[in-house]
């Protein structure tokens, strides 16, 4: 199958309503997807990610900018003439039809010969593990099976671009894990250029080759999952990506390469940042990047245990630092047992400490 690139150029969408100010849902997005790449469009509800997907599919009119598929603009091409496959979160299957008929419906509607339709249905069912379900109807399928049928129906037309809108949101935890692995395998095997729209960071981090994090119609950061997680561009990205959430602690930069969190609590930061003395900053430290030791000795920051959740694979400790209003969350090993009000020592590697400008929210590199 020929590989296809997708490019968005200053893509904008504004909703105008009589008597109300216009709403800018998407504000000048620039993106380029390589052939066969899976891009995760990640962000909270209302950030513009589904609107972006609908504009690419031709289901939403474009206010400004361009959409290029294989180098050709499709902005003025009707949705039915764009070779774009879409799998929505609500499946949108035809209840009276069998799985086979659901898969072949679009091909038959475009006048493909019956023999070709049947052959492609069998081939796609084999690839996606639906062969035993071809005679079943959607009402008798599990949520995971329905999702696979919806995905197969989008893929069977051999689209230039595949769009997935919250494809796993209706599945329970076990089904979500299984379907996520299947989705990754299918996308890699078939090589479709794909955009995955999701609010689930785990979904994006595990599936995507690159992730675009959106907020208020603007892409905040574009990068690999490792870049997004290890080097967040601003406070929003840092706080949105990561579970448990990153610790964000306000402080003031001091002359010795440290940040003062309170009168008695100071943490070192990478000296290469060149943070100006007296500058208000926010320290970001992921719970798994903090070390924990017994309260004896003078190594590390002294803290009091407020709560500890032993979660088998790892634990979550909530600590109070002297004079620091915000609690500190630390991920502990499975063998650790802590009691409320116990005293512990916390260590932080300066090279794993993120520093953000308190006013702009931007990362200080």
C-alpha positions as CSV (number, residue, x, y, z in Angstrom):
1,X,0.0,0.0,0.0
2,X,1.3,3.4,-0.9
3,X,2.2,5.6,2.1
4,X,0.7,9.0,2.5
5,X,1.8,12.1,4.3
6,X,-0.6,14.4,6.0
7,X,0.0,18.1,6.7
8,X,-2.0,20.8,8.4
9,X,-1.1,24.4,7.6
10,X,-2.3,27.2,9.9
11,X,-5.6,25.3,10.4
12,X,-8.3,27.3,12.1
13,X,-11.9,26.8,13.1
14,X,-14.1,29.6,14.5
15,X,-17.7,29.1,15.5
16,X,-19.8,32.3,15.1
17,X,-23.2,32.7,16.7
18,X,-25.6,35.6,16.4
19,X,-25.5,37.8,19.5
20,X,-22.5,36.0,20.9
21,X,-18.7,36.5,20.5
22,X,-17.0,34.0,18.1
23,X,-15.4,31.0,19.7
24,X,-11.9,30.0,18.3
25,X,-11.9,26.2,18.7
26,X,-8.7,25.7,16.7
27,X,-6.2,28.5,16.4
28,X,-3.6,28.0,13.7
29,X,-2.4,24.4,13.9
30,X,0.7,23.4,12.0
31,X,1.4,19.7,11.8
32,X,3.2,17.3,9.5
33,X,2.8,13.5,9.7
34,X,5.2,11.2,8.1
35,X,4.0,8.3,6.0
36,X,2.9,5.5,8.3
37,X,3.2,7.6,11.5
38,X,0.8,7.4,14.4
39,X,0.3,10.8,16.0
40,X,-1.5,11.1,19.3
41,X,-3.6,14.3,19.6
42,X,-3.8,14.6,23.4
43,X,-5.7,17.1,25.5
44,X,-8.6,17.8,27.8
45,X,-12.2,18.0,26.7
46,X,-12.9,21.1,24.7
47,X,-9.3,21.7,23.6
48,X,-10.1,21.4,19.9
49,X,-8.7,18.0,19.1
50,X,-12.0,16.4,17.9
51,X,-12.8,19.5,15.9
52,X,-9.4,19.2,14.2
53,X,-10.1,15.5,13.4
54,X,-13.5,16.4,12.0
55,X,-12.0,19.1,9.7
56,X,-9.5,16.5,8.3
57,X,-12.4,14.1,7.7
58,X,-14.4,16.8,5.9
59,X,-17.2,16.7,8.5
60,X,-16.5,20.2,9.7
61,X,-16.0,23.3,7.5
62,X,-12.5,24.9,7.7
63,X,-12.4,28.6,8.7
64,X,-8.8,29.1,7.5
65,X,-5.7,27.2,6.6
66,X,-5.1,24.1,4.6
67,X,-5.2,20.3,4.8
68,X,-2.8,18.4,2.5
69,X,-3.1,14.6,2.0
70,X,-0.2,13.3,-0.1
71,X,0.7,16.8,-1.0
72,X,-2.7,17.7,-2.4
73,X,-5.2,20.1,-0.7
74,X,-8.5,18.4,0.3
75,X,-10.1,21.4,2.0
76,X,-12.6,21.8,-0.9
77,X,-13.0,18.1,-1.5
78,X,-16.4,16.6,-0.1
79,X,-16.0,14.2,2.8
80,X,-17.2,11.2,0.7
81,X,-14.5,11.8,-1.9
82,X,-11.7,12.0,0.6
83,X,-10.0,8.7,1.1
84,X,-10.0,9.0,4.8
85,X,-11.1,6.3,7.3
86,X,-12.7,7.3,10.5
87,X,-13.5,5.2,13.6
88,X,-15.6,7.0,16.2
89,X,-16.0,6.3,19.9
90,X,-19.7,5.4,19.5
91,X,-18.9,2.7,16.9
92,X,-21.8,3.8,14.5
93,X,-22.5,0.2,13.4
94,X,-25.7,-0.8,11.6
95,X,-27.7,-3.0,14.1
96,X,-29.7,-5.0,11.5
97,X,-26.6,-6.0,9.5
98,X,-24.2,-8.8,10.2
99,X,-20.5,-7.9,10.9
100,X,-19.7,-9.0,7.3
101,X,-22.3,-6.6,5.9
102,X,-21.2,-3.8,8.2
103,X,-17.6,-4.2,6.9
104,X,-18.6,-4.4,3.3
105,X,-21.3,-1.7,3.3
106,X,-19.1,1.2,2.2
107,X,-17.5,-0.8,-0.6
108,X,-20.8,-2.0,-1.9
109,X,-22.2,1.5,-1.8
110,X,-19.4,2.6,-4.0
111,X,-20.3,0.0,-6.6
112,X,-17.5,-2.5,-6.0
113,X,-18.1,-6.0,-7.4
114,X,-19.7,-8.4,-4.9
115,X,-16.8,-10.9,-5.2
116,X,-14.3,-8.2,-4.5
117,X,-16.3,-7.0,-1.5
118,X,-16.5,-10.5,0.0
119,X,-12.8,-11.1,-0.6
120,X,-11.8,-7.9,1.2
121,X,-14.2,-8.5,4.0
122,X,-12.6,-12.0,4.6
123,X,-9.1,-10.6,4.4
124,X,-9.8,-7.7,6.9
125,X,-11.6,-10.0,9.3
126,X,-8.6,-12.3,9.3
127,X,-6.2,-9.5,10.0
128,X,-8.2,-8.0,12.9
129,X,-9.4,-11.3,14.4
130,X,-13.1,-11.1,13.4
131,X,-13.4,-14.2,11.2
132,X,-15.6,-16.1,13.8
133,X,-17.9,-13.1,14.1
134,X,-18.7,-12.4,10.5
135,X,-22.3,-13.8,10.8
136,X,-23.0,-12.1,14.1
137,X,-24.9,-8.9,14.6
138,X,-23.6,-5.9,16.6
139,X,-26.2,-6.4,19.4
140,X,-24.5,-9.6,20.4
141,X,-21.0,-8.3,20.5
142,X,-18.9,-7.1,23.4
143,X,-17.6,-3.5,23.5
144,X,-14.2,-4.6,22.5
145,X,-15.5,-6.6,19.5
146,X,-17.7,-3.7,18.4
147,X,-14.6,-1.5,18.5
148,X,-12.7,-3.9,16.3
149,X,-15.5,-4.0,13.8
150,X,-15.6,-0.2,13.7
151,X,-11.8,-0.1,13.1
152,X,-12.0,-2.8,10.5
153,X,-14.7,-0.9,8.6
154,X,-12.5,2.2,8.6
155,X,-9.5,0.2,7.4
156,X,-11.2,-1.9,4.7
157,X,-11.5,1.0,2.3
158,X,-7.6,1.2,2.4
159,X,-7.6,4.9,3.4
160,X,-4.8,7.3,2.8
161,X,-5.3,8.5,6.4
162,X,-6.9,6.8,9.4
163,X,-8.6,8.9,12.1
164,X,-9.4,7.4,15.5
165,X,-11.7,9.5,17.8
166,X,-11.4,8.2,21.4
167,X,-11.5,4.6,20.1
168,X,-11.0,3.0,23.6
169,X,-13.1,5.3,25.8
170,X,-16.1,2.9,26.1
171,X,-14.0,-0.1,27.1
172,X,-13.4,-1.4,30.6
173,X,-9.8,-1.5,31.9
174,X,-9.1,-5.1,30.8
175,X,-10.6,-4.6,27.3
176,X,-8.8,-1.3,26.9
177,X,-5.4,-2.9,27.6
178,X,-6.1,-5.8,25.1
179,X,-7.6,-3.6,22.4
180,X,-4.7,-1.0,22.8
181,X,-2.1,-3.7,22.1
182,X,-4.2,-5.0,19.1
183,X,-4.6,-1.5,17.7
184,X,-0.8,-0.9,17.9
185,X,-0.1,-4.2,16.1
186,X,-2.7,-3.5,13.4
187,X,-1.5,0.0,12.7
188,X,2.2,-1.1,12.5
189,X,1.3,-4.1,10.3
190,X,-0.8,-2.1,7.8
191,X,1.2,1.1,8.0
192,X,-1.6,3.6,7.8
193,X,-0.8,7.3,8.5
194,X,-3.0,7.7,11.7
195,X,-4.2,10.4,14.1
196,X,-5.4,9.2,17.4
197,X,-7.6,11.7,19.3
198,X,-7.6,11.0,23.0
199,X,-7.8,12.6,26.5
200,X,-6.1,9.5,28.0
201,X,-2.4,10.1,28.5
202,X,-1.6,6.4,28.9
203,X,-3.3,5.7,25.6
204,X,-1.3,8.4,23.8
205,X,2.1,7.5,25.5
206,X,1.8,3.8,24.7
207,X,0.4,4.0,21.1
208,X,1.8,7.2,19.5
209,X,5.1,7.7,17.6
210,X,4.7,11.4,18.5
211,X,2.2,13.3,20.6
212,X,0.8,16.8,20.1
213,X,-0.5,18.1,23.4
214,X,-3.4,20.6,22.9
215,X,-5.0,23.3,25.1
216,X,-7.5,25.9,24.0
217,X,-7.1,25.2,20.3
218,X,-3.3,25.5,20.4
219,X,-0.6,22.8,20.3
220,X,1.4,23.3,23.5
221,X,4.1,20.8,22.6
222,X,4.9,18.3,19.8
223,X,7.4,15.5,20.4
224,X,8.0,11.8,21.1
225,X,6.4,10.3,24.2
226,X,9.8,10.5,25.9
227,X,10.2,14.1,25.0
228,X,6.8,15.0,26.2
229,X,7.3,13.2,29.5
230,X,10.9,13.9,30.2
231,X,11.1,17.5,28.9
232,X,7.7,19.2,29.2
233,X,7.6,22.6,27.4
234,X,5.4,24.3,30.1
235,X,3.5,23.8,33.3
236,X,0.3,22.6,31.4
237,X,2.1,19.8,29.7
238,X,4.0,18.8,32.8
239,X,0.8,18.7,34.9
240,X,-1.3,17.0,32.2
241,X,1.0,14.1,31.4
242,X,2.1,11.8,34.1
243,X,0.4,9.5,36.7
244,X,0.8,10.1,39.5
245,X,0.9,13.8,38.7
246,X,4.1,15.7,38.8
247,X,4.9,17.7,42.0
248,X,4.7,21.4,41.2
249,X,6.3,23.5,44.0
250,X,6.5,27.4,43.9
251,X,9.8,28.9,45.0
252,X,12.4,31.6,44.6
253,X,15.8,31.2,42.9
254,X,18.8,31.8,45.0
255,X,22.4,32.6,44.2
256,X,23.9,29.2,45.0
257,X,22.0,27.3,42.3
258,X,19.2,26.4,44.6
259,X,15.5,27.2,44.8
260,X,14.0,28.3,48.2
261,X,10.6,26.6,48.8
262,X,10.4,27.9,52.4
263,X,12.6,29.4,55.0
264,X,14.1,25.9,55.8
265,X,13.6,24.0,52.5
266,X,15.9,24.5,49.5
267,X,16.4,22.3,46.5
268,X,19.2,22.3,44.0
269,X,18.4,22.8,40.3
270,X,20.6,22.3,37.2
271,X,23.1,25.2,37.3
272,X,23.1,25.4,33.5
273,X,19.6,26.9,33.6
274,X,21.1,30.3,34.7
275,X,18.0,31.2,36.7
276,X,18.2,34.8,37.9
277,X,18.4,35.4,41.6
278,X,15.1,36.3,43.1
279,X,13.1,35.0,40.2
280,X,9.8,33.3,41.1
281,X,9.8,29.8,39.6
282,X,7.9,26.5,39.9
283,X,9.9,23.3,40.5
284,X,8.5,20.2,38.8
285,X,9.6,16.8,40.2
286,X,7.9,13.6,39.2
287,X,7.1,11.2,42.1
288,X,9.2,8.4,40.7
289,X,12.3,10.7,40.5
290,X,12.3,11.3,44.2
291,X,14.3,9.1,46.7
292,X,13.2,8.1,50.1
293,X,15.2,7.0,53.2
294,X,14.6,6.7,56.9
295,X,14.5,9.8,59.0
296,X,17.9,9.2,60.5
297,X,21.0,11.1,59.3
298,X,21.2,14.5,57.6
299,X,21.1,13.5,53.9
300,X,18.1,14.9,52.1
301,X,15.1,16.9,53.1
302,X,13.3,16.1,56.3
303,X,9.6,15.4,55.8
304,X,6.6,14.0,57.7
305,X,4.4,11.3,56.3
306,X,0.8,12.4,55.9
307,X,-0.4,9.2,54.1
308,X,0.9,6.1,52.4
309,X,-0.9,4.0,49.9
310,X,0.7,0.6,49.3
311,X,-0.4,-0.4,45.8
312,X,1.5,-3.7,45.4
313,X,3.6,-2.8,42.4
314,X,4.5,0.5,43.9
315,X,3.3,2.8,46.7
316,X,2.3,6.4,46.9
317,X,3.5,8.5,49.9
318,X,2.2,11.9,50.6
319,X,4.7,14.0,52.6
320,X,4.7,17.4,54.3
321,X,7.9,19.5,54.1
322,X,8.5,22.1,56.7
323,X,6.9,25.4,55.8
324,X,5.8,24.2,52.3
325,X,2.1,24.5,51.8
326,X,1.8,22.0,49.0
327,X,2.2,18.3,49.8
328,X,5.0,16.3,48.2
329,X,4.0,13.0,46.5
330,X,6.7,10.3,46.3
331,X,6.5,6.9,44.5
332,X,7.9,4.2,46.8
333,X,9.0,0.6,46.2
334,X,6.5,-2.3,46.9
335,X,8.5,-3.3,50.0
336,X,8.2,0.1,51.7
337,X,5.8,0.5,54.7
338,X,5.3,3.9,56.2
339,X,3.2,5.1,59.1
340,X,1.4,8.4,59.5
341,X,3.5,11.1,61.1
342,X,6.7,9.1,60.5
343,X,9.7,11.2,59.7
344,X,11.6,10.4,56.5
345,X,14.3,11.9,54.3
346,X,13.7,12.9,50.7
347,X,16.3,13.3,48.0
348,X,15.9,14.8,44.5
349,X,18.3,14.6,41.6
350,X,18.9,18.1,40.2
351,X,19.2,16.7,36.7
352,X,15.6,15.3,37.0
353,X,14.2,18.5,38.4
354,X,12.2,20.7,36.0
355,X,12.1,24.5,36.4
356,X,9.3,26.7,35.0
357,X,8.9,30.4,35.0
358,X,6.2,31.2,37.5
359,X,4.7,34.0,35.4
360,X,4.7,32.5,31.9
361,X,4.6,28.8,32.8
362,X,7.3,28.1,30.2
363,X,10.1,25.7,31.0
364,X,13.5,27.2,31.7
365,X,16.1,25.2,29.8
